[in-house]
Amino acid sequence: MKQVHESRIPAETLEIYQQLSRRGEARERVTESNVADLTKLADRDGHTILAQELREWSANCQPPPEEPAPGG
């Protein structure tokens, strides 16, 4: 697994991660822009349940694949 460099992760995301991993709080602060970093941090630290929940959250936010135009 690649190492996660916290210096590349915004301070706000690190704060959210601390709240999620230690107290189970701040779920309302997870967004499409920070969920990937939060998942990487959870994987790094062995928080398997949190990492899985974040993956599920991310999957639910993905737009449906574009359907081909009729006749094309």
PQR file of N, CA, C, O and H, with PARSE charges and radii, in Angstrom:
ATOM      1  N   MET A   1       0.846  -1.172   0.000 -0.4000 1.5000
ATOM      2  CA  MET A   1       0.000   0.000   0.000 -0.0000 2.0000
ATOM      3  C   MET A   1       0.895   1.240   0.000  0.5500 1.7000
ATOM      4  O   MET A   1       1.910   1.289   0.695 -0.5500 1.4000
ATOM      5  N   LYS A   2       0.510   2.215  -0.772 -0.4000 1.5000
ATOM      6  CA  LYS A   2       1.274   3.460  -0.812 -0.0000 2.0000
ATOM      7  C   LYS A   2       1.124   4.200   0.503  0.5500 1.7000
ATOM      8  O   LYS A   2       0.081   4.148   1.155 -0.5500 1.4000
ATOM      9  H   LYS A   2      -0.314   2.176  -1.337  0.4000 1.0000
ATOM     10  N   GLN A   3       2.174   4.879   0.872 -0.4000 1.5000
ATOM     11  CA  GLN A   3       2.150   5.661   2.104 -0.0000 2.0000
ATOM     12  C   GLN A   3       1.375   6.951   1.858  0.5500 1.7000
ATOM     13  O   GLN A   3       1.491   7.565   0.797 -0.5500 1.4000
ATOM     14  H   GLN A   3       3.022   4.922   0.343  0.4000 1.0000
ATOM     15  N   VAL A   4       0.596   7.348   2.835 -0.4000 1.5000
ATOM     16  CA  VAL A   4      -0.179   8.579   2.761 -0.0000 2.0000
ATOM     17  C   VAL A   4       0.641   9.687   3.406  0.5500 1.7000
ATOM     18  O   VAL A   4       1.029   9.583   4.569 -0.5500 1.4000
ATOM     19  H   VAL A   4       0.502   6.850   3.697  0.4000 1.0000
ATOM     20  N   HIS A   5       0.903  10.741   2.652 -0.4000 1.5000
ATOM     21  CA  HIS A   5       1.662  11.874   3.161 -0.0000 2.0000
ATOM     22  C   HIS A   5       0.673  12.934   3.658  0.5500 1.7000
ATOM     23  O   HIS A   5      -0.003  13.595   2.869 -0.5500 1.4000
ATOM     24  H   HIS A   5       0.588  10.825   1.707  0.4000 1.0000
ATOM     25  N   GLU A   6       0.607  13.076   4.967 -0.4000 1.5000
ATOM     26  CA  GLU A   6      -0.354  14.014   5.539 -0.0000 2.0000
ATOM     27  C   GLU A   6      -0.098  15.450   5.118  0.5500 1.7000
ATOM     28  O   GLU A   6      -1.018  16.268   5.127 -0.5500 1.4000
ATOM     29  H   GLU A   6       1.155  12.540   5.608  0.4000 1.0000
ATOM     30  N   SER A   7       1.132  15.770   4.748 -0.4000 1.5000
ATOM     31  CA  SER A   7       1.434  17.143   4.346 -0.0000 2.0000
ATOM     32  C   SER A   7       0.694  17.530   3.068  0.5500 1.7000
ATOM     33  O   SER A   7       0.531  18.714   2.776 -0.5500 1.4000
ATOM     34  H   SER A   7       1.879  15.105   4.741  0.4000 1.0000
ATOM     35  N   ARG A   8       0.252  16.542   2.318 -0.4000 1.5000
ATOM     36  CA  ARG A   8      -0.480  16.819   1.073 -0.0000 2.0000
ATOM     37  C   ARG A   8      -1.991  16.869   1.282  0.5500 1.7000
ATOM     38  O   ARG A   8      -2.742  17.151   0.348 -0.5500 1.4000
ATOM     39  H   ARG A   8       0.385  15.580   2.555  0.4000 1.0000
ATOM     40  N   ILE A   9      -2.428  16.599   2.496 -0.4000 1.5000
ATOM     41  CA  ILE A   9      -3.857  16.568   2.802 -0.0000 2.0000
ATOM     42  C   ILE A   9      -4.210  17.845   3.557  0.5500 1.7000
ATOM     43  O   ILE A   9      -3.523  18.213   4.510 -0.5500 1.4000
ATOM     44  H   ILE A   9      -1.818  16.370   3.254  0.4000 1.0000
ATOM     45  N   PRO A  10      -5.279  18.522   3.137 -0.5600 1.5000
ATOM     46  CA  PRO A  10      -5.670  19.767   3.817  0.2800 2.0000
ATOM     47  C   PRO A  10      -5.902  19.552   5.315  0.5500 1.7000
ATOM     48  O   PRO A  10      -6.380  18.498   5.735 -0.5500 1.4000
ATOM     49  N   ALA A  11      -5.561  20.555   6.104 -0.4000 1.5000
ATOM     50  CA  ALA A  11      -5.711  20.482   7.563 -0.0000 2.0000
ATOM     51  C   ALA A  11      -7.153  20.181   7.963  0.5500 1.7000
ATOM     52  O   ALA A  11      -7.394  19.439   8.915 -0.5500 1.4000
ATOM     53  H   ALA A  11      -5.172  21.412   5.763  0.4000 1.0000
ATOM     54  N   GLU A  12      -8.088  20.745   7.254 -0.4000 1.5000
ATOM     55  CA  GLU A  12      -9.501  20.511   7.575 -0.0000 2.0000
ATOM     56  C   GLU A  12      -9.858  19.033   7.412  0.5500 1.7000
ATOM     57  O   GLU A  12     -10.601  18.477   8.220 -0.5500 1.4000
ATOM     58  H   GLU A  12      -7.892  21.349   6.481  0.4000 1.0000
ATOM     59  N   THR A  13      -9.325  18.402   6.366 -0.4000 1.5000
ATOM     60  CA  THR A  13      -9.583  16.978   6.136 -0.0000 2.0000
ATOM     61  C   THR A  13      -8.967  16.139   7.259  0.5500 1.7000
ATOM     62  O   THR A  13      -9.578  15.177   7.725 -0.5500 1.4000
ATOM     63  H   THR A  13      -8.721  18.854   5.709  0.4000 1.0000
ATOM     64  N   LEU A  14      -7.767  16.501   7.689 -0.4000 1.5000
ATOM     65  CA  LEU A  14      -7.126  15.783   8.795 -0.0000 2.0000
ATOM     66  C   LEU A  14      -7.945  15.919  10.078  0.5500 1.7000
ATOM     67  O   LEU A  14      -8.066  14.965  10.846 -0.5500 1.4000
ATOM     68  H   LEU A  14      -7.270  17.282   7.310  0.4000 1.0000
ATOM     69  N   GLU A  15      -8.501  17.099  10.303 -0.4000 1.5000
ATOM     70  CA  GLU A  15      -9.343  17.323  11.481 -0.0000 2.0000
ATOM     71  C   GLU A  15     -10.599  16.454  11.420  0.5500 1.7000
ATOM     72  O   GLU A  15     -10.993  15.849  12.416 -0.5500 1.4000
ATOM     73  H   GLU A  15      -8.403  17.874   9.678  0.4000 1.0000
ATOM     74  N   ILE A  16     -11.214  16.400  10.255 -0.4000 1.5000
ATOM     75  CA  ILE A  16     -12.406  15.559  10.065 -0.0000 2.0000
ATOM     76  C   ILE A  16     -12.047  14.102  10.334  0.5500 1.7000
ATOM     77  O   ILE A  16     -12.794  13.390  11.004 -0.5500 1.4000
ATOM     78  H   ILE A  16     -10.894  16.892   9.446  0.4000 1.0000
ATOM     79  N   TYR A  17     -10.911  13.660   9.814 -0.4000 1.5000
ATOM     80  CA  TYR A  17     -10.481  12.285  10.001 -0.0000 2.0000
ATOM     81  C   TYR A  17     -10.287  11.969  11.487  0.5500 1.7000
ATOM     82  O   TYR A  17     -10.702  10.909  11.956 -0.5500 1.4000
ATOM     83  H   TYR A  17     -10.304  14.239   9.269  0.4000 1.0000
ATOM     84  N   GLN A  18      -9.670  12.871  12.212 -0.4000 1.5000
ATOM     85  CA  GLN A  18      -9.469  12.654  13.644 -0.0000 2.0000
ATOM     86  C   GLN A  18     -10.808  12.479  14.357  0.5500 1.7000
ATOM     87  O   GLN A  18     -10.954  11.608  15.214 -0.5500 1.4000
ATOM     88  H   GLN A  18      -9.333  13.732  11.831  0.4000 1.0000
ATOM     89  N   GLN A  19     -11.771  13.303  14.001 -0.4000 1.5000
ATOM     90  CA  GLN A  19     -13.093  13.206  14.627 -0.0000 2.0000
ATOM     91  C   GLN A  19     -13.785  11.898  14.259  0.5500 1.7000
ATOM     92  O   GLN A  19     -14.402  11.250  15.104 -0.5500 1.4000
ATOM     93  H   GLN A  19     -11.653  14.011  13.304  0.4000 1.0000
ATOM     94  N   LEU A  20     -13.674  11.519  12.987 -0.4000 1.5000
ATOM     95  CA  LEU A  20     -14.299  10.274  12.535 -0.0000 2.0000
ATOM     96  C   LEU A  20     -13.671   9.053  13.196  0.5500 1.7000
ATOM     97  O   LEU A  20     -14.379   8.167  13.675 -0.5500 1.4000
ATOM     98  H   LEU A  20     -13.173  12.046  12.300  0.4000 1.0000
ATOM     99  N   SER A  21     -12.353   9.010  13.220 -0.4000 1.5000
ATOM    100  CA  SER A  21     -11.659   7.816  13.689 -0.0000 2.0000
ATOM    101  C   SER A  21     -11.645   7.675  15.205  0.5500 1.7000
ATOM    102  O   SER A  21     -11.594   6.556  15.715 -0.5500 1.4000
ATOM    103  H   SER A  21     -11.778   9.730  12.831  0.4000 1.0000
ATOM    104  N   ARG A  22     -11.689   8.762  15.919 -0.4000 1.5000
ATOM    105  CA  ARG A  22     -11.606   8.685  17.385 -0.0000 2.0000
ATOM    106  C   ARG A  22     -12.970   8.680  18.064  0.5500 1.7000
ATOM    107  O   ARG A  22     -13.181   7.981  19.055 -0.5500 1.4000
ATOM    108  H   ARG A  22     -11.730   9.671  15.504  0.4000 1.0000
ATOM    109  N   ARG A  23     -13.885   9.466  17.521 -0.4000 1.5000
ATOM    110  CA  ARG A  23     -15.168   9.621  18.220 -0.0000 2.0000
ATOM    111  C   ARG A  23     -16.370   9.271  17.355  0.5500 1.7000
ATOM    112  O   ARG A  23     -17.500   9.294  17.843 -0.5500 1.4000
ATOM    113  H   ARG A  23     -13.714  10.034  16.717  0.4000 1.0000
ATOM    114  N   GLY A  24     -16.157   8.952  16.097 -0.4000 1.5000
ATOM    115  CA  GLY A  24     -17.293   8.643  15.226 -0.0000 2.0000
ATOM    116  C   GLY A  24     -18.138   9.855  14.894  0.5500 1.7000
ATOM    117  O   GLY A  24     -19.298   9.723  14.502 -0.5500 1.4000
ATOM    118  H   GLY A  24     -15.240   8.933  15.701  0.4000 1.0000
ATOM    119  N   GLU A  25     -17.557  11.041  15.050 -0.4000 1.5000
ATOM    120  CA  GLU A  25     -18.274  12.287  14.780 -0.0000 2.0000
ATOM    121  C   GLU A  25     -17.848  12.860  13.429  0.5500 1.7000
ATOM    122  O   GLU A  25     -16.912  12.365  12.802 -0.5500 1.4000
ATOM    123  H   GLU A  25     -16.615  11.148  15.368  0.4000 1.0000
ATOM    124  N   ALA A  26     -18.530  13.882  13.000 -0.4000 1.5000
ATOM    125  CA  ALA A  26     -18.206  14.668  11.799 -0.0000 2.0000
ATOM    126  C   ALA A  26     -18.597  13.991  10.495  0.5500 1.7000
ATOM    127  O   ALA A  26     -18.098  14.371   9.436 -0.5500 1.4000
ATOM    128  H   ALA A  26     -19.290  14.284  13.509  0.4000 1.0000
ATOM    129  N   ARG A  27     -19.460  13.014  10.544 -0.4000 1.5000
ATOM    130  CA  ARG A  27     -19.890  12.354   9.296 -0.0000 2.0000
ATOM    131  C   ARG A  27     -20.542  13.346   8.331  0.5500 1.7000
ATOM    132  O   ARG A  27     -20.456  13.190   7.113 -0.5500 1.4000
ATOM    133  H   ARG A  27     -19.865  12.705  11.404  0.4000 1.0000
ATOM    134  N   GLU A  28     -21.187  14.355   8.883 -0.4000 1.5000
ATOM    135  CA  GLU A  28     -21.848  15.347   8.025 -0.0000 2.0000
ATOM    136  C   GLU A  28     -20.844  16.211   7.271  0.5500 1.7000
ATOM    137  O   GLU A  28     -21.223  16.928   6.345 -0.5500 1.4000
ATOM    138  H   GLU A  28     -21.257  14.482   9.873  0.4000 1.0000
ATOM    139  N   ARG A  29     -19.573  16.156   7.651 -0.4000 1.5000
ATOM    140  CA  ARG A  29     -18.540  16.964   6.996 -0.0000 2.0000
ATOM    141  C   ARG A  29     -17.826  16.214   5.864  0.5500 1.7000
ATOM    142  O   ARG A  29     -16.961  16.778   5.194 -0.5500 1.4000
ATOM    143  H   ARG A  29     -19.265  15.574   8.403  0.4000 1.0000
ATOM    144  N   VAL A  30     -18.188  14.947   5.656 -0.4000 1.5000
ATOM    145  CA  VAL A  30     -17.602  14.185   4.543 -0.0000 2.0000
ATOM    146  C   VAL A  30     -18.205  14.705   3.254  0.5500 1.7000
ATOM    147  O   VAL A  30     -19.424  14.826   3.128 -0.5500 1.4000
ATOM    148  H   VAL A  30     -18.890  14.489   6.201  0.4000 1.0000
ATOM    149  N   THR A  31     -17.338  15.012   2.293 -0.4000 1.5000
ATOM    150  CA  THR A  31     -17.796  15.532   1.002 -0.0000 2.0000
ATOM    151  C   THR A  31     -17.107  14.772  -0.127  0.5500 1.7000
ATOM    152  O   THR A  31     -16.177  13.998   0.101 -0.5500 1.4000
ATOM    153  H   THR A  31     -16.349  14.913   2.395  0.4000 1.0000
ATOM    154  N   GLU A  32     -17.573  15.005  -1.331 -0.4000 1.5000
ATOM    155  CA  GLU A  32     -16.945  14.383  -2.496 -0.0000 2.0000
ATOM    156  C   GLU A  32     -15.487  14.805  -2.634  0.5500 1.7000
ATOM    157  O   GLU A  32     -14.674  14.052  -3.169 -0.5500 1.4000
ATOM    158  H   GLU A  32     -18.328  15.635  -1.517  0.4000 1.0000
ATOM    159  N   SER A  33     -15.151  15.988  -2.162 -0.4000 1.5000
ATOM    160  CA  SER A  33     -13.779  16.477  -2.316 -0.0000 2.0000
ATOM    161  C   SER A  33     -12.821  15.921  -1.262  0.5500 1.7000
ATOM    162  O   SER A  33     -11.606  15.978  -1.455 -0.5500 1.4000
ATOM    163  H   SER A  33     -15.811  16.600  -1.727  0.4000 1.0000
ATOM    164  N   ASN A  34     -13.342  15.378  -0.138 -0.4000 1.5000
ATOM    165  CA  ASN A  34     -12.419  14.865   0.878 -0.0000 2.0000
ATOM    166  C   ASN A  34     -12.536  13.369   1.138  0.5500 1.7000
ATOM    167  O   ASN A  34     -11.723  12.812   1.876 -0.5500 1.4000
ATOM    168  H   ASN A  34     -14.329  15.331   0.019  0.4000 1.0000
ATOM    169  N   VAL A  35     -13.516  12.715   0.557 -0.4000 1.5000
ATOM    170  CA  VAL A  35     -13.750  11.306   0.871 -0.0000 2.0000
ATOM    171  C   VAL A  35     -12.592  10.404   0.449  0.5500 1.7000
ATOM    172  O   VAL A  35     -12.309   9.424   1.139 -0.5500 1.4000
ATOM    173  H   VAL A  35     -14.176  13.168  -0.043  0.4000 1.0000
ATOM    174  N   ALA A  36     -11.927  10.696  -0.640 -0.4000 1.5000
ATOM    175  CA  ALA A  36     -10.801   9.858  -1.081 -0.0000 2.0000
ATOM    176  C   ALA A  36      -9.648   9.940  -0.084  0.5500 1.7000
ATOM    177  O   ALA A  36      -9.062   8.917   0.272 -0.5500 1.4000
ATOM    178  H   ALA A  36     -12.157  11.491  -1.200  0.4000 1.0000
ATOM    179  N   ASP A  37      -9.320  11.144   0.366 -0.4000 1.5000
ATOM    180  CA  ASP A  37      -8.245  11.298   1.356 -0.0000 2.0000
ATOM    181  C   ASP A  37      -8.622  10.641   2.680  0.5500 1.7000
ATOM    182  O   ASP A  37      -7.788  10.001   3.320 -0.5500 1.4000
ATOM    183  H   ASP A  37      -9.796  11.975   0.077  0.4000 1.0000
ATOM    184  N   LEU A  38      -9.871  10.799   3.086 -0.4000 1.5000
ATOM    185  CA  LEU A  38     -10.317  10.187   4.334 -0.0000 2.0000
ATOM    186  C   LEU A  38     -10.221   8.659   4.253  0.5500 1.7000
ATOM    187  O   LEU A  38      -9.832   8.006   5.221 -0.5500 1.4000
ATOM    188  H   LEU A  38     -10.549  11.319   2.566  0.4000 1.0000
ATOM    189  N   THR A  39     -10.571   8.107   3.116 -0.4000 1.5000
ATOM    190  CA  THR A  39     -10.493   6.659   2.924 -0.0000 2.0000
ATOM    191  C   THR A  39      -9.048   6.182   2.985  0.5500 1.7000
ATOM    192  O   THR A  39      -8.754   5.164   3.612 -0.5500 1.4000
ATOM    193  H   THR A  39     -10.886   8.639   2.330  0.4000 1.0000
ATOM    194  N   LYS A  40      -8.145   6.914   2.338 -0.4000 1.5000
ATOM    195  CA  LYS A  40      -6.722   6.545   2.370 -0.0000 2.0000
ATOM    196  C   LYS A  40      -6.181   6.567   3.798  0.5500 1.7000
ATOM    197  O   LYS A  40      -5.427   5.678   4.193 -0.5500 1.4000
ATOM    198  H   LYS A  40      -8.383   7.741   1.829  0.4000 1.0000
ATOM    199  N   LEU A  41      -6.565   7.575   4.564 -0.4000 1.5000
ATOM    200  CA  LEU A  41      -6.119   7.665   5.953 -0.0000 2.0000
ATOM    201  C   LEU A  41      -6.667   6.502   6.783  0.5500 1.7000
ATOM    202  O   LEU A  41      -5.944   5.917   7.590 -0.5500 1.4000
ATOM    203  H   LEU A  41      -7.178   8.297   4.243  0.4000 1.0000
ATOM    204  N   ALA A  42      -7.929   6.173   6.585 -0.4000 1.5000
ATOM    205  CA  ALA A  42      -8.528   5.064   7.329 -0.0000 2.0000
ATOM    206  C   ALA A  42      -7.843   3.749   6.978  0.5500 1.7000
ATOM    207  O   ALA A  42      -7.573   2.936   7.862 -0.5500 1.4000
ATOM    208  H   ALA A  42      -8.516   6.648   5.930  0.4000 1.0000
ATOM    209  N   ASP A  43      -7.561   3.537   5.702 -0.4000 1.5000
ATOM    210  CA  ASP A  43      -6.833   2.335   5.283 -0.0000 2.0000
ATOM    211  C   ASP A  43      -5.452   2.289   5.934  0.5500 1.7000
ATOM    212  O   ASP A  43      -5.037   1.254   6.455 -0.5500 1.4000
ATOM    213  H   ASP A  43      -7.781   4.198   4.984  0.4000 1.0000
ATOM    214  N   ARG A  44      -4.760   3.397   5.901 -0.4000 1.5000
ATOM    215  CA  ARG A  44      -3.408   3.479   6.456 -0.0000 2.0000
ATOM    216  C   ARG A  44      -3.383   3.100   7.934  0.5500 1.7000
ATOM    217  O   ARG A  44      -2.473   2.413   8.398 -0.5500 1.4000
ATOM    218  H   ARG A  44      -5.097   4.238   5.478  0.4000 1.0000
ATOM    219  N   ASP A  45      -4.392   3.558   8.659 -0.4000 1.5000
ATOM    220  CA  ASP A  45      -4.408   3.369  10.104 -0.0000 2.0000
ATOM    221  C   ASP A  45      -5.142   2.106  10.546  0.5500 1.7000
ATOM    222  O   ASP A  45      -5.287   1.858  11.743 -0.5500 1.4000
ATOM    223  H   ASP A  45      -5.131   4.116   8.282  0.4000 1.0000
ATOM    224  N   GLY A  46      -5.604   1.308   9.584 -0.4000 1.5000
ATOM    225  CA  GLY A  46      -6.259   0.051   9.918 -0.0000 2.0000
ATOM    226  C   GLY A  46      -7.688   0.177  10.404  0.5500 1.7000
ATOM    227  O   GLY A  46      -8.205  -0.736  11.047 -0.5500 1.4000
ATOM    228  H   GLY A  46      -5.486   1.510   8.612  0.4000 1.0000
ATOM    229  N   HIS A  47      -8.334   1.292  10.107 -0.4000 1.5000
ATOM    230  CA  HIS A  47      -9.746   1.485  10.466 -0.0000 2.0000
ATOM    231  C   HIS A  47     -10.604   0.909   9.333  0.5500 1.7000
ATOM    232  O   HIS A  47     -11.161   1.648   8.521 -0.5500 1.4000
ATOM    233  H   HIS A  47      -7.913   2.034   9.584  0.4000 1.0000
ATOM    234  N   THR A  48     -10.697  -0.419   9.297 -0.4000 1.5000
ATOM    235  CA  THR A  48     -11.336  -1.091   8.159 -0.0000 2.0000
ATOM    236  C   THR A  48     -12.816  -0.762   8.032  0.5500 1.7000
ATOM    237  O   THR A  48     -13.321  -0.592   6.922 -0.5500 1.4000
ATOM    238  H   THR A  48     -10.245  -1.019   9.956  0.4000 1.0000
ATOM    239  N   ILE A  49     -13.506  -0.673   9.147 -0.4000 1.5000
ATOM    240  CA  ILE A  49     -14.940  -0.374   9.074 -0.0000 2.0000
ATOM    241  C   ILE A  49     -15.158   1.054   8.573  0.5500 1.7000
ATOM    242  O   ILE A  49     -16.006   1.288   7.712 -0.5500 1.4000
ATOM    243  H   ILE A  49     -13.095  -0.812  10.048  0.4000 1.0000
ATOM    244  N   LEU A  50     -14.405   1.992   9.103 -0.4000 1.5000
ATOM    245  CA  LEU A  50     -14.513   3.376   8.645 -0.0000 2.0000
ATOM    246  C   LEU A  50     -14.171   3.482   7.161  0.5500 1.7000
ATOM    247  O   LEU A  50     -14.866   4.168   6.411 -0.5500 1.4000
ATOM    248  H   LEU A  50     -13.717   1.801   9.802  0.4000 1.0000
ATOM    249  N   ALA A  51     -13.110   2.810   6.736 -0.4000 1.5000
ATOM    250  CA  ALA A  51     -12.724   2.852   5.323 -0.0000 2.0000
ATOM    251  C   ALA A  51     -13.845   2.305   4.443  0.5500 1.7000
ATOM    252  O   ALA A  51     -14.147   2.876   3.395 -0.5500 1.4000
ATOM    253  H   ALA A  51     -12.546   2.253   7.345  0.4000 1.0000
ATOM    254  N   GLN A  52     -14.460   1.202   4.864 -0.4000 1.5000
ATOM    255  CA  GLN A  52     -15.556   0.618   4.083 -0.0000 2.0000
ATOM    256  C   GLN A  52     -16.756   1.552   4.043  0.5500 1.7000
ATOM    257  O   GLN A  52     -17.385   1.709   2.996 -0.5500 1.4000
ATOM    258  H   GLN A  52     -14.214   0.738   5.716  0.4000 1.0000
ATOM    259  N   GLU A  53     -17.079   2.172   5.168 -0.4000 1.5000
ATOM    260  CA  GLU A  53     -18.200   3.121   5.188 -0.0000 2.0000
ATOM    261  C   GLU A  53     -17.936   4.294   4.256  0.5500 1.7000
ATOM    262  O   GLU A  53     -18.846   4.758   3.569 -0.5500 1.4000
ATOM    263  H   GLU A  53     -16.569   2.045   6.018  0.4000 1.0000
ATOM    264  N   LEU A  54     -16.703   4.776   4.229 -0.4000 1.5000
ATOM    265  CA  LEU A  54     -16.359   5.889   3.341 -0.0000 2.0000
ATOM    266  C   LEU A  54     -16.446   5.463   1.880  0.5500 1.7000
ATOM    267  O   LEU A  54     -16.894   6.241   1.038 -0.5500 1.4000
ATOM    268  H   LEU A  54     -15.963   4.399   4.787  0.4000 1.0000
ATOM    269  N   ARG A  55     -16.022   4.234   1.565 -0.4000 1.5000
ATOM    270  CA  ARG A  55     -16.145   3.736   0.187 -0.0000 2.0000
ATOM    271  C   ARG A  55     -17.614   3.644  -0.229  0.5500 1.7000
ATOM    272  O   ARG A  55     -17.980   4.002  -1.348 -0.5500 1.4000
ATOM    273  H   ARG A  55     -15.659   3.602   2.249  0.4000 1.0000
ATOM    274  N   GLU A  56     -18.440   3.162   0.686 -0.4000 1.5000
ATOM    275  CA  GLU A  56     -19.875   3.072   0.388 -0.0000 2.0000
ATOM    276  C   GLU A  56     -20.472   4.461   0.200  0.5500 1.7000
ATOM    277  O   GLU A  56     -21.288   4.670  -0.697 -0.5500 1.4000
ATOM    278  H   GLU A  56     -18.143   2.871   1.595  0.4000 1.0000
ATOM    279  N   TRP A  57     -20.070   5.408   1.041 -0.4000 1.5000
ATOM    280  CA  TRP A  57     -20.549   6.775   0.907 -0.0000 2.0000
ATOM    281  C   TRP A  57     -20.168   7.315  -0.466  0.5500 1.7000
ATOM    282  O   TRP A  57     -20.983   7.935  -1.149 -0.5500 1.4000
ATOM    283  H   TRP A  57     -19.407   5.238   1.770  0.4000 1.0000
ATOM    284  N   SER A  58     -18.920   7.072  -0.862 -0.4000 1.5000
ATOM    285  CA  SER A  58     -18.428   7.556  -2.148 -0.0000 2.0000
ATOM    286  C   SER A  58     -19.183   6.915  -3.306  0.5500 1.7000
ATOM    287  O   SER A  58     -19.533   7.586  -4.277 -0.5500 1.4000
ATOM    288  H   SER A  58     -18.258   6.568  -0.307  0.4000 1.0000
ATOM    289  N   ALA A  59     -19.431   5.618  -3.196 -0.4000 1.5000
ATOM    290  CA  ALA A  59     -20.148   4.911  -4.271 -0.0000 2.0000
ATOM    291  C   ALA A  59     -21.558   5.457  -4.438  0.5500 1.7000
ATOM    292  O   ALA A  59     -22.071   5.523  -5.555 -0.5500 1.4000
ATOM    293  H   ALA A  59     -19.147   5.073  -2.407  0.4000 1.0000
ATOM    294  N   ASN A  60     -22.186   5.848  -3.337 -0.4000 1.5000
ATOM    295  CA  ASN A  60     -23.544   6.385  -3.408 -0.0000 2.0000
ATOM    296  C   ASN A  60     -23.580   7.778  -4.012  0.5500 1.7000
ATOM    297  O   ASN A  60     -24.639   8.237  -4.441 -0.5500 1.4000
ATOM    298  H   ASN A  60     -21.769   5.794  -2.429  0.4000 1.0000
ATOM    299  N   CYS A  61     -22.446   8.454  -4.053 -0.4000 1.5000
ATOM    300  CA  CYS A  61     -22.395   9.811  -4.590 -0.0000 2.0000
ATOM    301  C   CYS A  61     -22.006   9.849  -6.060  0.5500 1.7000
ATOM    302  O   CYS A  61     -22.116  10.888  -6.711 -0.5500 1.4000
ATOM    303  H   CYS A  61     -21.586   8.081  -3.705  0.4000 1.0000
ATOM    304  N   GLN A  62     -21.555   8.723  -6.579 -0.4000 1.5000
ATOM    305  CA  GLN A  62     -21.132   8.699  -7.979 -0.0000 2.0000
ATOM    306  C   GLN A  62     -22.340   8.908  -8.883  0.5500 1.7000
ATOM    307  O   GLN A  62     -23.384   8.291  -8.673 -0.5500 1.4000
ATOM    308  H   GLN A  62     -21.466   7.878  -6.050  0.4000 1.0000
ATOM    309  N   PRO A  63     -22.208   9.764  -9.878 -0.5600 1.5000
ATOM    310  CA  PRO A  63     -23.313   9.925 -10.821  0.2800 2.0000
ATOM    311  C   PRO A  63     -23.471   8.638 -11.624  0.5500 1.7000
ATOM    312  O   PRO A  63     -22.490   7.935 -11.869 -0.5500 1.4000
ATOM    313  N   PRO A  64     -24.681   8.331 -12.028 -0.5600 1.5000
ATOM    314  CA  PRO A  64     -24.867   7.121 -12.825  0.2800 2.0000
ATOM    315  C   PRO A  64     -24.104   7.234 -14.144  0.5500 1.7000
ATOM    316  O   PRO A  64     -23.952   8.333 -14.677 -0.5500 1.4000
ATOM    317  N   PRO A  65     -23.627   6.118 -14.669 -0.5600 1.5000
ATOM    318  CA  PRO A  65     -22.896   6.198 -15.944  0.2800 2.0000
ATOM    319  C   PRO A  65     -23.801   6.751 -17.029  0.5500 1.7000
ATOM    320  O   PRO A  65     -25.003   6.488 -17.063 -0.5500 1.4000
ATOM    321  N   GLU A  66     -23.192   7.517 -17.908 -0.4000 1.5000
ATOM    322  CA  GLU A  66     -23.981   8.111 -18.987 -0.0000 2.0000
ATOM    323  C   GLU A  66     -24.427   7.030 -19.957  0.5500 1.7000
ATOM    324  O   GLU A  66     -23.653   6.164 -20.364 -0.5500 1.4000
ATOM    325  H   GLU A  66     -22.215   7.730 -17.881  0.4000 1.0000
ATOM    326  N   GLU A  67     -25.687   7.111 -20.307 -0.4000 1.5000
ATOM    327  CA  GLU A  67     -26.212   6.149 -21.261 -0.0000 2.0000
ATOM    328  C   GLU A  67     -25.950   6.669 -22.665  0.5500 1.7000
ATOM    329  O   GLU A  67     -26.005   7.874 -22.910 -0.5500 1.4000
ATOM    330  H   GLU A  67     -26.316   7.815 -19.976  0.4000 1.0000
ATOM    331  N   PRO A  68     -25.666   5.758 -23.583 -0.5600 1.5000
ATOM    332  CA  PRO A  68     -25.467   6.214 -24.968  0.2800 2.0000
ATOM    333  C   PRO A  68     -26.737   6.835 -25.513  0.5500 1.7000
ATOM    334  O   PRO A  68     -27.848   6.433 -25.166 -0.5500 1.4000
ATOM    335  N   ALA A  69     -26.553   7.805 -26.359 -0.4000 1.5000
ATOM    336  CA  ALA A  69     -27.699   8.455 -26.993 -0.0000 2.0000
ATOM    337  C   ALA A  69     -28.427   7.450 -27.873  0.5500 1.7000
ATOM    338  O   ALA A  69     -27.796   6.602 -28.504 -0.5500 1.4000
ATOM    339  H   ALA A  69     -25.651   8.132 -26.641  0.4000 1.0000
ATOM    340  N   PRO A  70     -29.755   7.542 -27.917 -0.5600 1.5000
ATOM    341  CA  PRO A  70     -30.501   6.605 -28.771  0.2800 2.0000
ATOM    342  C   PRO A  70     -30.032   6.697 -30.220  0.5500 1.7000
ATOM    343  O   PRO A  70     -29.855   7.783 -30.772 -0.5500 1.4000
ATOM    344  N   GLY A  71     -29.840   5.535 -30.810 -0.4000 1.5000
ATOM    345  CA  GLY A  71     -29.429   5.491 -32.206 -0.0000 2.0000
ATOM    346  C   GLY A  71     -27.958   5.792 -32.401  0.5500 1.7000
ATOM    347  O   GLY A  71     -27.516   5.948 -33.539 -0.5500 1.4000
ATOM    348  H   GLY A  71     -29.984   4.652 -30.361  0.4000 1.0000
ATOM    349  N   GLY A  72     -27.173   5.882 -31.312 -0.4000 1.5000
ATOM    350  CA  GLY A  72     -25.788   6.254 -31.519 -0.0000 2.0000
ATOM    351  C   GLY A  72     -24.909   5.429 -30.763  0.5500 1.7000
ATOM    352  O   GLY A  72     -23.692   5.607 -30.820 -0.5500 1.4000
ATOM    353  H   GLY A  72     -27.532   5.756 -30.388  0.4000 1.0000
TER
END
